Amino acid sequence: GGDGGGNNNNNNNNNWESRKREDERKIAAFKARKMAEKQQEHQQLEENQQHQRIHEKQEQKEQSLRNNLGDTHPLLKPANGLSMESALEKLRTSTDKLSVIDPLPPQQQLSNDILPTRFHVFADLKTPYVVGRDTPFFWHVPRSGGVVVKTMLSHCLGQTLAAEVGELDGHDKDSEIKIVSFSEHNYTNVNIATPQGITRALNLGLVPSHLSDTLVTAHVDLIPSLYNANDRARAFTVFRHPIDRAASMFYFLQGTGYPPLKNMTINDYAKSPLIENNWLVRILSESMTGSINMDNLEIAKEVLRRKFIVGLLDNKRGSFARFDHYFKWKESPKYEKEFGCRKQLMDEKYVPKHPIRKDSDTWKLLLEQNRFDVHLYDFAKELFSQQSYIFGL
C-alpha cells in the first residue's frame, strides 16, 4: 500500500523505532531465557539436533523435489517393499493386526509422562485461549486441505502468517524479524517449512515478536523449539482419511515429475520404500524410524486429545466454525466483510481425481502402510465430536 504523506511517515518511523526497540528488548529477554532453558534441556536439545541432522540429510535429498512443489512435501519414509503377490498374500493370511490385539492398556502407564516433552510448550486445551498471548500454530498435514486453511487465514481473515514464502525476494538475508508483503498478503520474513528455516526463525525470535498471527508448517516435530513456557502454541489441524491422503500424495508427486515415480503405478508405490509409513503416528510419537506399536498410537492420541483442536477435511464448514469460535476470529474487523471469501472456500467441493475404492487391492496395500494412522484418524473423528460438545458448537 502507499503512504499517506510526510508527517505520517515521521510518526510511522517513530512508531517503528519504538516497536523495533521493544522487539529488540523482547528478543534479548527471549535469548536470555533461552540460554537458561538450554542448560536445563541439554539432553533434549541433543536429541532434537540428532533429529534435525536426520531431517537435514533428508532435506538435501528432497531439495530439488521441493523446488518443484508448491505444497510442502513431508519426508518420505521407507517401508518394506513387497511384491504385489506376497503383499496380497500377506493381507489375505493376516487378520487386522490392531483389532485382534487384546484391548489391554499399553505398557506405559497413561499418566502425564506419556506426552513427549517437546509438546509441553503447546497450551493445554483445558486452559482458556487469550488472544495476543498464545500464538496459534496450524499443523499443515500435507495433502489434507491445508492450502484451504492457509488461504482462509491470509486472504479471508487478512492474517500475517509465518509459513514458507516469507524468505522470498532475498528476505532470507534479513537480520531482524519483520512483516513483508507478497501480492497484498502479509507474512513474517521466515520460511518455517524447513529445519534450517525453523532454526533461523528461532534465532530471529519469531514467536516472542508476536508479529505472526499464525504459524503454519508440516514440522510439528520441530516447531515446539520456537515456543516456550511464556509463549505457548495453540495448536489446530485438519485431518483427511490416511488412505485418501496416501493416494493423493502419490498422484501429486507423480504429477510434479518426481523421477522415481515416473513409471510407477499406485500399487507399485504402496509396496515401495517411497511410501510414507504411518506418518502421523510416527511424527507425533517421535518415532520416525524403526518399528512402531500400540504404545506409539496411544502417545499420538494423547497429543491430539490434550493439545489440538481437530478439524476434518470432510467437514470443512464444521471445522472452520470451531476454529472461528475457539480463536475468536469472528471478532476480527475483516470477518463480516470477507464473508464471500470464506463462503467460496467452504462451498468448493473437492472431488478426488483418483478415488480409491474401499477394500480394493490398492486400498488394502495402502492400509498396510497406514494401519496406525487409520486408527488415529478414527480417534480424531471421535475427538471432533467431543470437541463440538466441549466448545458448545
TANOR-V277103 format. One line per field, one symbol per residue. ss: DSSP state (a for helix, b for strand, c for the rest). psi: psi as a letter, one per 40 degrees, with the letter a starting at -180 (. if undefined). burial: 1 if it has 9 or more other ideal C-beta (glycine too) atoms within 8 Angstrom, else 0. Layout:
ss->???
psi->???
burial->???
This chain:
ss->cccccaaaaaaaaaaaaaaaaaaaaaaaaaaaaaaaaaaacaaaaaaaaaaaaaaaaaaaaaaaaaaccccccccccccccccaaaaaaaaaacccaaaacccccccccccaaaccaaaaabccccccccccccbbbbbccccccaaaaaaaaaaaccccbbccccccccaaacccccbbbbccbbbbccccccaaaaaaaaaacaaaaccccbbbbcccccaaaaccccccbbbbbbbccaaaaaaaaaaaaaacccaaaccccaaaaaacccccccaaaaaacccccccccaaaaaaaaaaaaaabbbbbaaaaaaaaaaaaaaacaaaccaaaacaaaaaaaaacccccccccccccaaaaaaaaaaaaaaaaaaaaaaaaaaaaaaccc
psi->iiifidddddddddddddddddddddddddddddddddddfddddddddddddddddddddedddddeidihhihhhiihhiidddddddddehihddeeihfiiidihfadedhhddedehihddiihhhecihihhhghiffedddddddddddefihihbeeeeifeeeeieihihihhfeiiiifigfeidddddddddefddddfehdihhiegeddddeeiaddgiihhiihiihddddddddddddddefhddedeiidddddeiediihfddddddefgdiaiiadddddddddddddehhhihdegdddddddddddefddeidedddfddddddddehhhhhdgihhheiddddddddefddddddddddddddddddddef.
burial->000000011001000000010011011011101100110000011001001101110110010011001011100110100000001101100000010000000000000001110110111010001000011111111111110111111111111111110110001001001011010011111111111011111101111110111111111111111111000111111111111111111111110101001001011011110011111111111111000100111111111101111111101101111111111110010110010011001100000000010000011111111111111110111011001100101
